């Protein structure tokens, strides 16, 4: 199988990974908050062969508007320069896959969104989504998510708000975990999943 480069910059974590024959060859991950535009391409260049691969997989969100756009722009540019095929994958699905770590168990992902809301989505034991991602207030998210295991950077807060409790795993997406993602969730569509409507509206 050809080399595959994975890119994830949709959250405060920025990570890249190079896979060969489905196995991790090298990876980098940094919690940087901001500054993805300055750090992402140098991180790719630090990989063996400067990260050059025949295929590229990039997170399409939901997550930070800026982070999602930066990752997609970098993947498209590298794909054009290298003649590489580019595909996308959902951020929340990767977080859920990291939480399962090979176990057949349902997981809900809960990540920080915009304007105090949280991105939430539930995944079945096979890793496939039970429904679309939603951007909800913390209270509404706690009411909707009934799955015992919750993963993400807001998982602890959500579990603490629920009367039913549960288990929380504090996770951010990591490109090095891409092989845990169900292959069916890789998509040829590179349309960003922002998870909520844009703040600005076009004039009538």
N, C-alpha and C positions, 0 to 999 in steps of 0.2 A: 504494500500500500504506500502511496506517496506521503511525503511529510505533510503534516497539518499544523497550522499555527492557530491558536485560540487567543482571542482578545476579549477582555472584560473591563470596561471602564464606566459602567452604568451607575456605580455607587461610589462611596468614599474610598473603596478599595480599587486599586488598579492592578491588573494582573495579566500576564501573558504566559503562554506555554507552547512548547514545540513537541509534537508527538511523531513517532516513527513506528509504523506497523501497529498503531494503537497503543503504544507504550510511551510514557513520558520520557522525553530525552532531556529536557531542561525547562525550567520555569522561573518566573519572577513574580513577586506579589508585594505590594506596598500599600499601607493605609495612608493616603495622602490628603483626603478631604477634598482639596482643590488642587489645581495644577496638572490635571490629566493631559492637557494639550502639550505641556512642556515635557512631561515625563514619559508618555506612552511610547512614542517612536524610539527614544533612546533605550527603553526597556526591551523593545523588540530587537534592536541592534545588538544588545548584550547577549542574545541567544546564539547558539552555534550556527555558523553560516549566516550570521546577521538575521536569523529568523526566517530566511527565505523558504517558502513552502509552495507546494502545488495546490493546496487547499487552505482556505482561511475560514474560521468560524468566529463570529462576533456576536456579542450580546446586543439584542435589539430593544431591551427594556422589559418592563417599565423600570424607571429609575430617574436619576437626575437628567433633566432635559439636555443640559450641556454635556454631561458625561456620555449619554447615549449618542449624541450627534458626533462627538469627538471619536468615539470608537468606530462608528459607521464610516466616517470620513477617512480614517486611517486604513480600515479594512479595504474600502473601495480603491483608495490610492495604491496600496500595496498590491492588490489584486490586478490592477491595471498595469502596474510596472512589471510584475512578475508573470503576467499571463495566468494568474491563479483563479480558480473557482472560489467564489465567496458565498457563504451561507450564514444564516442568522439563527439564534436560539434565544428563548425567553429567559430573562434574568431570574424570575421567581422559580422557574422550573429547575434551574441549576442549584439554587439554594435548597430546594426540597430534595434534590438528588443527593446533595452533600449530607443532608440530615439522615436520609435513608441509608446511605453508605452500603448499598447492596442488600439491605433488608427489605422484605416485602411488607411494607407498612404505610398506611396513609399518613400524609404530612400536610400541614398548612404552612404556607410561607407568609411572613408578615414583615414588611420592610418600610422604612421611613419614606413618606411621600412628600408632597408639597403642601404648604399652608396648614401644617399640623395634622394632615391626614396620613393614613397608612395604606400602603399597597398590600392587598391580601389576596390569596388564591389557595384553593385546596386541591391536593393531588392524591389520586388513588394509590393503592399499594403497588401498582405496576409503573408508577411515575407519571402517568398521563393525567392531565388536568380534569377536574370534575366540573369545571365551569370557567368563565373568563375571569381575568384579574379585575379587581375593583379598587377604587380609591375611596376610602371611607374614614369617617371620624373615628377616633379610638373607641368610643362607646359603641358605635354601630358595628365596628369590626369585632369587638368582644362578644357582641350578641350573635353575630352571624357565624363565627368560626367555632365549631363544636368539636373538631378533631383534637384528640388529646395531645398529640405531638405538634408543636409549633416551632418553626425555625425562622431566623432572621434577626436583624438588629433591633426589632421592636417585639420580639417574641416574648421576652420576660415580662414586659409591661402588659401585653395582651393576656397572658396566662394569669397574671396577678389580678387583673380586673374581672376575671370570670369566677363565678361561684363554683363552677365544676373543676377549676384548677387545671392541672395537666402538666406536661413536661415542656420546658423551653430550652432551645439550643440557640445561643447567640452566635449567628453566622453571617458572614458577608460572602458574596460570590467569589469563587476562585477558579480561574481559567484552567488550572492544573487538574480540576475535578471533572473536566468535560466528558471523559469516558463513562462517568456514572449517569449521564443524561440519556434517556431513551432516544435512540436514533430517529424515531418518528417525529421528534420535536425539532429536529434540524430543518430549516426551511430555506427555500431559495428566494423568498421574499425578504427584502431588506427594509421594508417599511417599519419605521420605529414604533414601538409600543410605549406610548407615553403614560398610559394608565389613567389619564384624566384630560379634560379639555384644556386647551391653552388659555392663559390668563387674558391675553389680548384678543380682541375681536375686530374683524375688518369693519370699517364704517359701512353703513347701509348705502 
